[in-house]
Amino acid sequence: MQNPSTDHTKSPPSVAIVILNYNGQGYLQRFLPSVKASTWPNLQIIVADNASTDDSLAFLQTHHPDIRIIRNPSNEGFARGYNTALQQVEADVFVLLNSDVEVPPGWIEPVMAVMASDTRIAACQPKILDWNRRDRFEYAGAAGGWIDTFGYPFCRGRIFDVCEKDQGQYDSVRPIFWASGAAMFIRSDVFLREKGFDPFFFAHQEEIDLCWRIQLSGLKIMSCPASVVYHVGGGTLPQGNPRKTFLNFRNNLIMLWKNLPVWERCWKLPVRFGLDGLSGWKNMLSGNPDYFFAVARAHFAFLKWLIDRPAETRMPSLRSGRPAGMWPGNLIWQHFGKGRSKFSEIVGPDA
């Protein structure tokens, strides 16, 4: 495994920042200058375009001719779009960066130092704050992703839709369950060995699935809060969009089936169907039928996936053990039952 190093007697590891773009000219215009101001010495910046129909490519060619462009043949979503692009990139470390992220000049160095400290660290994320409210964590990753026993993702600094104010409470380097795809550092050999994201996911939770697979292979995912980036969020599918709800629920169920040991899968998935159903009916009764039908469609799509997938993907998982960042409790009960909205109140202040 390649080892990013801070030994200045050697050439620093090569880093490739790859920004996946789809009709994001406005974000590229606003945030690409901050990315180009990054101070890591062995750096390339690439925009992978998912067949945009706006003026993104013309803008790049006119105003940033030094930026390499990879043209994907169609809008392949986040998962397949990155898989296609990263097959064409050579670097020790890939940085997957959303187009709506602002970065300070020295944001790469702290993360690379963490990764250099242990060759078993496969992926790492910076602290992600809200671009619009810079003193608050941002939904997409906050200070590192966790997951509960039933597969509901949350973060150090974000429980469901509640984002905490950043007061330095999660500023320690810690193992996490998943690193956010909004700003993910990952060793290229690990990404390629794991065959990248599951392309069926299209978008949403593909990074959680990948990080789970990485941990099951014996490697680590880390959070590096010394590096801070600012994310706008919701640029493609905003919170509450029925398509986003559908993808989140469907992909989460697929992820559980793929990665849970078979004995856990047998009892956790029926419980998840029940919890999802309660969420759907709650929204229906609250006047949000789109949410209800998105959850229902996600369940049917998951069952169809079970039938349609090749036989090898339906084989029971024999892998066991609890990865780092997997909390053994029920997040639904803690948040909606007990009213706890802070990560430290649920998992503990030292996690």
ZADOFI-337420 format. One record per residue (C-alpha): x, y, z; chain. Coordinates in steps of 0.05 Angstrom, whole numbers, plus 32768, in hexadecimal, padded with zeros to 4 digits. Layout:
ZADOFI-337420
@x->X&y->Y&z->Z&c->A
...
END
This chain:
ZADOFI-337420
@x->8000&y->8000&z->8000&c->A
@x->8019&y->8044&z->7FEE&c->A
@x->802D&y->806F&z->8029&c->A
@x->8023&y->80BA&z->8027&c->A
@x->805F&y->80D7&z->804B&c->A
@x->8073&y->811A&z->8067&c->A
@x->80BD&y->8109&z->805F&c->A
@x->80D8&y->8146&z->803A&c->A
@x->8116&y->8120&z->8022&c->A
@x->80E8&y->80FC&z->7FF2&c->A
@x->80B6&y->8115&z->7FBF&c->A
@x->8073&y->811F&z->7FE1&c->A
@x->803D&y->80EE&z->7FCD&c->A
@x->8015&y->8101&z->7F90&c->A
@x->7FCF&y->811A&z->7F9E&c->A
@x->7F97&y->8121&z->7F6B&c->A
@x->7F5B&y->814C&z->7F7C&c->A
@x->7F22&y->8133&z->7F51&c->A
@x->7EE3&y->815D&z->7F4F&c->A
@x->7EA6&y->813A&z->7F31&c->A
@x->7E7C&y->816E&z->7F0D&c->A
@x->7E36&y->816D&z->7EF0&c->A
@x->7E1A&y->81B1&z->7EDB&c->A
@x->7E42&y->81D2&z->7F12&c->A
@x->7E61&y->820E&z->7EED&c->A
@x->7E4C&y->823D&z->7F25&c->A
@x->7E6E&y->8213&z->7F5A&c->A
@x->7EAD&y->820B&z->7F30&c->A
@x->7EB0&y->8255&z->7F24&c->A
@x->7EA9&y->8264&z->7F6F&c->A
@x->7ED3&y->822D&z->7F8F&c->A
@x->7F07&y->8214&z->7F5D&c->A
@x->7F36&y->824F&z->7F6C&c->A
@x->7F3B&y->8239&z->7FB5&c->A
@x->7F4B&y->81F2&z->7F9F&c->A
@x->7F82&y->820C&z->7F70&c->A
@x->7FA0&y->8232&z->7FAB&c->A
@x->7FAE&y->81F0&z->7FCF&c->A
@x->7FF7&y->81EE&z->7FE5&c->A
@x->8006&y->81A3&z->7FE0&c->A
@x->8043&y->81A0&z->7FB1&c->A
@x->8034&y->8161&z->7F8A&c->A
@x->7FED&y->816F&z->7F75&c->A
@x->7FC1&y->8169&z->7F38&c->A
@x->7F7A&y->8183&z->7F32&c->A
@x->7F48&y->8160&z->7F06&c->A
@x->7EFF&y->816D&z->7EF5&c->A
@x->7ED9&y->812F&z->7EE2&c->A
@x->7E9B&y->8146&z->7EBC&c->A
@x->7E5C&y->811B&z->7EBB&c->A
@x->7E45&y->8133&z->7E76&c->A
@x->7E2F&y->8178&z->7E8F&c->A
@x->7DFD&y->819E&z->7E64&c->A
@x->7E10&y->81E3&z->7E80&c->A
@x->7E4F&y->820B&z->7E6E&c->A
@x->7E7C&y->81E8&z->7EA0&c->A
@x->7EAE&y->81CE&z->7E6D&c->A
@x->7EB1&y->820F&z->7E46&c->A
@x->7EBC&y->8235&z->7E87&c->A
@x->7EF6&y->8207&z->7E9B&c->A
@x->7F17&y->820A&z->7E57&c->A
@x->7F13&y->8256&z->7E57&c->A
@x->7F23&y->8267&z->7E9F&c->A
@x->7F4A&y->822A&z->7EB8&c->A
@x->7F6E&y->820C&z->7E7D&c->A
@x->7FA0&y->81EC&z->7EAC&c->A
@x->7F6B&y->81BF&z->7ECB&c->A
@x->7F67&y->817A&z->7EAD&c->A
@x->7F21&y->8165&z->7E97&c->A
@x->7F08&y->811D&z->7E95&c->A
@x->7EC8&y->8117&z->7E6D&c->A
@x->7E9A&y->80E0&z->7E84&c->A
@x->7E6C&y->80C9&z->7E4C&c->A
@x->7E2B&y->80D5&z->7E73&c->A
@x->7E12&y->80EB&z->7EB7&c->A
@x->7E29&y->80AD&z->7EDC&c->A
@x->7E19&y->80C8&z->7F21&c->A
@x->7E4B&y->80CE&z->7F5A&c->A
@x->7E5C&y->8084&z->7F5F&c->A
@x->7E68&y->806F&z->7F17&c->A
@x->7E80&y->80B5&z->7F04&c->A
@x->7EBA&y->80B1&z->7F35&c->A
@x->7EC8&y->8069&z->7F23&c->A
@x->7ECF&y->807B&z->7EDA&c->A
@x->7EF9&y->80B9&z->7EE7&c->A
@x->7F29&y->809C&z->7F1A&c->A
@x->7F3C&y->8063&z->7EEC&c->A
@x->7F5D&y->8099&z->7EC2&c->A
@x->7F83&y->80BC&z->7EFB&c->A
@x->7FC8&y->80AA&z->7F15&c->A
@x->7FD9&y->80C2&z->7F5C&c->A
@x->7FEB&y->80A5&z->7FA0&c->A
@x->7FAE&y->80C4&z->7FC0&c->A
@x->7F6C&y->80D8&z->7FA1&c->A
@x->7F45&y->8112&z->7FBF&c->A
@x->7EFC&y->810F&z->7FAD&c->A
@x->7EE2&y->8156&z->7FB4&c->A
@x->7E9D&y->8171&z->7FA7&c->A
@x->7E99&y->81AE&z->7F7A&c->A
@x->7E75&y->81D6&z->7FB0&c->A
@x->7EAF&y->81D3&z->7FE2&c->A
@x->7EDC&y->820C&z->7FF5&c->A
@x->7F21&y->81F9&z->8010&c->A
@x->7F59&y->8221&z->8032&c->A
@x->7F9F&y->821E&z->8014&c->A
@x->7FBE&y->81ED&z->8046&c->A
@x->7F84&y->81BC&z->804D&c->A
@x->7FA7&y->8180&z->802D&c->A
@x->7FE5&y->817E&z->805A&c->A
@x->7FC3&y->816A&z->809C&c->A
@x->7F9C&y->8131&z->807B&c->A
@x->7FDA&y->8116&z->8059&c->A
@x->8000&y->8118&z->809B&c->A
@x->7FCA&y->80ED&z->80BB&c->A
@x->7FCC&y->80BC&z->8082&c->A
@x->8018&y->80B9&z->8085&c->A
@x->8015&y->80A6&z->80CE&c->A
@x->7FF8&y->8061&z->80C0&c->A
@x->7FF8&y->803A&z->807F&c->A
@x->7FB7&y->8018&z->8095&c->A
@x->7F92&y->805A&z->808E&c->A
@x->7F70&y->8053&z->804B&c->A
@x->7F43&y->8090&z->804B&c->A
@x->7F3C&y->80D1&z->8072&c->A
@x->7F10&y->810E&z->8072&c->A
@x->7F1A&y->8156&z->808A&c->A
@x->7EE8&y->8179&z->80B7&c->A
@x->7EAE&y->8192&z->808C&c->A
@x->7E8C&y->81D2&z->80A1&c->A
@x->7E50&y->81F5&z->8083&c->A
@x->7E64&y->8229&z->804F&c->A
@x->7E27&y->8253&z->805F&c->A
@x->7E2F&y->824D&z->80AB&c->A
@x->7E79&y->8244&z->80B6&c->A
@x->7E74&y->8237&z->8100&c->A
@x->7E49&y->81F9&z->80F5&c->A
@x->7E57&y->81B3&z->80DC&c->A
@x->7E3C&y->81A1&z->8097&c->A
@x->7E0D&y->8167&z->808B&c->A
@x->7E37&y->8141&z->8059&c->A
@x->7E6E&y->812B&z->8089&c->A
@x->7E79&y->815B&z->80C3&c->A
@x->7EB5&y->8140&z->80EB&c->A
@x->7EAF&y->80F8&z->80D2&c->A
@x->7E7A&y->80C5&z->80C4&c->A
@x->7E5D&y->808F&z->80F2&c->A
@x->7E25&y->805D&z->80EB&c->A
@x->7DF5&y->803D&z->811C&c->A
@x->7DE5&y->7FF3&z->8123&c->A
@x->7DAB&y->7FF8&z->80F2&c->A
@x->7DD3&y->801D&z->80BD&c->A
@x->7DBD&y->8065&z->80C9&c->A
@x->7DF8&y->8093&z->80BB&c->A
@x->7E0A&y->80CE&z->80E6&c->A
@x->7E47&y->80F8&z->80F4&c->A
@x->7E72&y->8117&z->8129&c->A
@x->7E4C&y->8158&z->8129&c->A
@x->7E0D&y->8143&z->8104&c->A
@x->7DD2&y->8118&z->811A&c->A
@x->7D9F&y->8110&z->80E2&c->A
@x->7D90&y->8158&z->80CC&c->A
@x->7DAB&y->8179&z->810B&c->A
@x->7DF1&y->8197&z->8100&c->A
@x->7E17&y->81AE&z->813E&c->A
@x->7E3E&y->81EE&z->8147&c->A
@x->7E89&y->81E0&z->8141&c->A
@x->7EA9&y->81F1&z->8183&c->A
@x->7EE5&y->81C4&z->817B&c->A
@x->7EC2&y->818B&z->819D&c->A
@x->7ED5&y->8159&z->8166&c->A
@x->7F1B&y->8174&z->8156&c->A
@x->7F40&y->8133&z->8166&c->A
@x->7F58&y->8103&z->8130&c->A
@x->7F2B&y->80C6&z->8137&c->A
@x->7F1A&y->8086&z->8111&c->A
@x->7ED6&y->808D&z->80F0&c->A
@x->7EA8&y->805E&z->80CA&c->A
@x->7EA3&y->8086&z->808A&c->A
@x->7EC5&y->80C2&z->8069&c->A
@x->7E99&y->80F2&z->8043&c->A
@x->7E9A&y->80F1&z->7FF8&c->A
@x->7E96&y->813D&z->7FF9&c->A
@x->7EE0&y->813E&z->800C&c->A
@x->7EFF&y->80F9&z->800F&c->A
@x->7F49&y->80E9&z->800E&c->A
@x->7F54&y->80A0&z->7FFA&c->A
@x->7F91&y->8078&z->7FE6&c->A
@x->7F8C&y->806A&z->7F9C&c->A
@x->7FA1&y->8021&z->7FA2&c->A
@x->7F6A&y->8014&z->7FD6&c->A
@x->7F35&y->8036&z->7FAC&c->A
@x->7F48&y->800E&z->7F6E&c->A
@x->7F50&y->7FCC&z->7F94&c->A
@x->7F0A&y->7FD4&z->7FB1&c->A
@x->7EF0&y->7FE5&z->7F6B&c->A
@x->7ED9&y->8028&z->7F83&c->A
@x->7E91&y->8039&z->7F91&c->A
@x->7E57&y->800A&z->7F84&c->A
@x->7E3F&y->8027&z->7F41&c->A
@x->7DF7&y->8011&z->7F4F&c->A
@x->7DF2&y->8044&z->7F87&c->A
@x->7DF6&y->807E&z->7F54&c->A
@x->7DFA&y->80B0&z->7F8E&c->A
@x->7DF3&y->80B2&z->7FDA&c->A
@x->7E14&y->8084&z->800D&c->A
@x->7E44&y->8066&z->7FDA&c->A
@x->7E7E&y->8081&z->8004&c->A
@x->7E62&y->805F&z->8043&c->A
@x->7E5E&y->801D&z->801E&c->A
@x->7EA6&y->8025&z->8005&c->A
@x->7EC1&y->8038&z->804A&c->A
@x->7E9D&y->7FFC&z->8068&c->A
@x->7EBE&y->7FCE&z->8035&c->A
@x->7F01&y->7FEE&z->8043&c->A
@x->7EFA&y->7FE3&z->808E&c->A
@x->7EE6&y->7F9A&z->8083&c->A
@x->7F27&y->7F92&z->805D&c->A
@x->7F4D&y->7FA6&z->809C&c->A
@x->7F5C&y->7FEF&z->808D&c->A
@x->7F49&y->8030&z->80B0&c->A
@x->7F1F&y->806E&z->80A1&c->A
@x->7F33&y->80AE&z->80C7&c->A
@x->7F1B&y->80F5&z->80D4&c->A
@x->7F4D&y->812E&z->80D2&c->A
@x->7F2C&y->816C&z->80F1&c->A
@x->7F6D&y->8195&z->80EB&c->A
@x->7F59&y->819C&z->80A2&c->A
@x->7F1A&y->81C5&z->8098&c->A
@x->7EF0&y->81CD&z->8059&c->A
@x->7EAE&y->81F1&z->804C&c->A
@x->7E76&y->81CE&z->8027&c->A
@x->7E37&y->81EE&z->800A&c->A
@x->7E11&y->81AC&z->8005&c->A
@x->7DD2&y->8197&z->7FE3&c->A
@x->7DEA&y->81B1&z->7FA0&c->A
@x->7DD2&y->8175&z->7F78&c->A
@x->7D98&y->8159&z->7FA0&c->A
@x->7D82&y->8184&z->7FDB&c->A
@x->7D6A&y->8167&z->801D&c->A
@x->7D22&y->814F&z->8018&c->A
@x->7D26&y->8140&z->7FCD&c->A
@x->7CFF&y->80FF&z->7FC0&c->A
@x->7D36&y->80E4&z->7F93&c->A
@x->7D69&y->80F0&z->7FCA&c->A
@x->7D3C&y->80CE&z->7FFD&c->A
@x->7D33&y->8092&z->7FCE&c->A
@x->7D7E&y->808A&z->7FC1&c->A
@x->7D90&y->8091&z->800B&c->A
@x->7D5F&y->805B&z->8022&c->A
@x->7D6B&y->802B&z->7FE8&c->A
@x->7DB7&y->8030&z->7FEA&c->A
@x->7DB9&y->802A&z->8035&c->A
@x->7D93&y->7FE8&z->8033&c->A
@x->7DC0&y->7FCE&z->7FFC&c->A
@x->7DFD&y->7FE2&z->8024&c->A
@x->7DE4&y->7FBC&z->8062&c->A
@x->7DD7&y->7F7D&z->8039&c->A
@x->7E1C&y->7F80&z->8019&c->A
@x->7E45&y->7F8C&z->8058&c->A
@x->7E21&y->7F70&z->8095&c->A
@x->7E31&y->7F29&z->80AD&c->A
@x->7DF9&y->7EFB&z->8098&c->A
@x->7DDD&y->7EF0&z->80DE&c->A
@x->7DD8&y->7F3C&z->80E9&c->A
@x->7DBA&y->7F46&z->80A5&c->A
@x->7D81&y->7F16&z->80B4&c->A
@x->7D66&y->7F3E&z->80EE&c->A
@x->7D7D&y->7F85&z->80E1&c->A
@x->7D5F&y->7F8D&z->809C&c->A
@x->7D18&y->7F7C&z->80B3&c->A
@x->7D20&y->7FAE&z->80EC&c->A
@x->7D38&y->7FE2&z->80BB&c->A
@x->7CFB&y->7FD7&z->808E&c->A
@x->7CD0&y->7FE4&z->80CB&c->A
@x->7CF6&y->8023&z->80E0&c->A
@x->7CF5&y->803D&z->8099&c->A
@x->7CAA&y->8030&z->8096&c->A
@x->7C9F&y->8057&z->80D6&c->A
@x->7CC6&y->8091&z->80B9&c->A
@x->7C9E&y->808E&z->8078&c->A
@x->7C5B&y->808E&z->809B&c->A
@x->7C70&y->80C6&z->80CA&c->A
@x->7C80&y->80F1&z->808E&c->A
@x->7C40&y->80DD&z->806B&c->A
@x->7C16&y->80F2&z->80A7&c->A
@x->7C3E&y->8132&z->80AB&c->A
@x->7C2A&y->8145&z->8065&c->A
@x->7C68&y->812C&z->803F&c->A
@x->7C4F&y->80F3&z->8012&c->A
@x->7C8B&y->80FA&z->7FE4&c->A
@x->7CB8&y->80E1&z->801C&c->A
@x->7C8A&y->80A5&z->802A&c->A
@x->7C89&y->808F&z->7FE1&c->A
@x->7CD4&y->8099&z->7FDB&c->A
@x->7CE0&y->8069&z->8015&c->A
@x->7CAE&y->8037&z->7FF9&c->A
@x->7CD0&y->8039&z->7FB4&c->A
@x->7D13&y->8030&z->7FD6&c->A
@x->7CFC&y->7FF1&z->7FF8&c->A
@x->7CE0&y->7FD3&z->7FB8&c->A
@x->7D20&y->7FE7&z->7F93&c->A
@x->7D4A&y->7FC4&z->7FC8&c->A
@x->7D22&y->7F84&z->7FC1&c->A
@x->7D28&y->7F88&z->7F76&c->A
@x->7D74&y->7F91&z->7F7E&c->A
@x->7D76&y->7F51&z->7FA7&c->A
@x->7D55&y->7F2B&z->7F6F&c->A
@x->7D7A&y->7F4A&z->7F35&c->A
@x->7DC1&y->7F4C&z->7F4F&c->A
@x->7DF3&y->7F16&z->7F38&c->A
@x->7DF6&y->7EDA&z->7F66&c->A
@x->7E3A&y->7EEC&z->7F84&c->A
@x->7E1F&y->7F2E&z->7FA0&c->A
@x->7DE8&y->7F08&z->7FC4&c->A
@x->7E17&y->7ED9&z->7FE9&c->A
@x->7E13&y->7EDF&z->8035&c->A
@x->7E4A&y->7F09&z->8052&c->A
@x->7E78&y->7EE1&z->8080&c->A
@x->7E9E&y->7F1E&z->8097&c->A
@x->7E96&y->7F31&z->80E0&c->A
@x->7EAE&y->7F62&z->8113&c->A
@x->7E98&y->7FAA&z->8121&c->A
@x->7EBE&y->7FDE&z->80FA&c->A
@x->7ED3&y->8020&z->811A&c->A
@x->7E9C&y->8054&z->811B&c->A
@x->7E63&y->8021&z->811E&c->A
@x->7E3A&y->8034&z->815B&c->A
@x->7E13&y->7FF8&z->8178&c->A
@x->7DD5&y->8020&z->818C&c->A
@x->7D96&y->8039&z->816A&c->A
@x->7D9D&y->8080&z->8150&c->A
@x->7D53&y->8086&z->8142&c->A
@x->7D42&y->807A&z->818C&c->A
@x->7D79&y->80A7&z->81A5&c->A
@x->7D65&y->80E2&z->8179&c->A
@x->7D1A&y->80DD&z->8172&c->A
@x->7D0C&y->80B8&z->81B3&c->A
@x->7D3D&y->80D8&z->81E3&c->A
@x->7D45&y->811B&z->81BF&c->A
@x->7D91&y->8117&z->81B9&c->A
@x->7DAD&y->8140&z->8180&c->A
@x->7DF7&y->8142&z->818D&c->A
@x->7E29&y->810D&z->817B&c->A
@x->7E4A&y->8112&z->81C0&c->A
@x->7E07&y->8106&z->81E3&c->A
@x->7DFD&y->80C5&z->81BD&c->A
@x->7E41&y->80A6&z->81B3&c->A
@x->7E68&y->80CA&z->81E9&c->A
@x->7E98&y->8106&z->81EC&c->A
@x->7ED7&y->80DE&z->81DE&c->A
@x->7EC1&y->80BC&z->819D&c->A
END
